[in-house]
């Protein structure tokens, strides 16, 4: 058996590294469409990207809801 080098890191060091990881490091930016946008075009984009859900933005860019790809059977997205 060869001599193995001992790691100098401790469990506390590992925990400190884990605590530094935030959602920003592991999350993907939410893909969105605009309120009033053509639903068929949105559905096609979602299919190309293999996305099931998109956020929905108002005119100011604020995300106020979501739409599921299976629900895009109407012609235009609209707020309810």
C-alpha positions as semicolon CSV with decimal commas, in nm:
position;residue;x (nm);y (nm);z (nm)
1;X;0,000;0,000;0,000
2;X;0,131;0,344;-0,088
3;X;0,144;0,629;0,153
4;X;-0,161;0,850;0,115
5;X;-0,131;1,217;0,176
6;X;-0,360;1,329;0,455
7;X;-0,598;1,608;0,370
8;X;-0,569;1,907;0,594
9;X;-0,928;2,013;0,539
10;X;-1,179;1,948;0,810
11;X;-1,553;1,891;0,807
12;X;-1,587;2,253;0,915
13;X;-1,393;2,362;0,606
14;X;-1,629;2,163;0,387
15;X;-1,934;2,310;0,560
16;X;-1,797;2,661;0,509
17;X;-1,763;2,592;0,135
18;X;-2,118;2,458;0,114
19;X;-2,249;2,763;0,297
20;X;-2,088;2,986;0,034
21;X;-2,290;2,827;-0,246
22;X;-2,603;3,025;-0,322
23;X;-2,897;2,975;-0,555
24;X;-2,723;3,215;-0,794
25;X;-2,455;2,950;-0,847
26;X;-2,687;2,665;-0,933
27;X;-3,003;2,822;-1,080
28;X;-3,075;2,897;-1,442
29;X;-3,227;3,233;-1,531
30;X;-3,605;3,214;-1,567
31;X;-3,709;3,227;-1,931
32;X;-4,006;3,458;-1,987
33;X;-4,253;3,576;-2,244
34;X;-4,456;3,897;-2,259
35;X;-4,820;3,937;-2,168
36;X;-5,005;3,959;-2,500
37;X;-4,736;3,777;-2,698
38;X;-4,839;3,527;-2,965
39;X;-4,903;3,204;-2,774
40;X;-4,808;2,977;-3,066
41;X;-4,469;3,147;-3,101
42;X;-4,410;3,110;-2,727
43;X;-4,514;2,745;-2,743
44;X;-4,267;2,683;-3,029
45;X;-3,981;2,848;-2,834
46;X;-4,065;2,638;-2,530
47;X;-4,068;2,321;-2,740
48;X;-3,730;2,407;-2,897
49;X;-3,576;2,458;-2,553
50;X;-3,770;2,166;-2,401
51;X;-3,918;2,396;-2,134
52;X;-4,248;2,319;-1,965
53;X;-4,295;2,655;-1,787
54;X;-4,218;3,018;-1,875
55;X;-4,258;3,326;-1,662
56;X;-4,497;3,595;-1,790
57;X;-4,386;3,962;-1,785
58;X;-4,598;4,276;-1,794
59;X;-4,510;4,589;-1,992
60;X;-4,268;4,706;-1,722
61;X;-4,077;4,376;-1,731
62;X;-4,203;4,259;-1,392
63;X;-4,272;3,887;-1,376
64;X;-4,622;3,838;-1,240
65;X;-4,711;3,481;-1,331
66;X;-4,628;3,176;-1,537
67;X;-4,763;2,976;-1,825
68;X;-4,735;2,603;-1,887
69;X;-4,660;2,483;-2,239
70;X;-4,956;2,242;-2,238
71;X;-5,192;2,535;-2,172
72;X;-5,089;2,738;-2,478
73;X;-5,386;2,650;-2,694
74;X;-5,513;3,007;-2,728
75;X;-5,377;3,258;-2,978
76;X;-5,245;3,525;-2,738
77;X;-5,123;3,530;-2,382
78;X;-5,336;3,746;-2,161
79;X;-5,350;3,827;-1,793
80;X;-5,640;3,692;-1,593
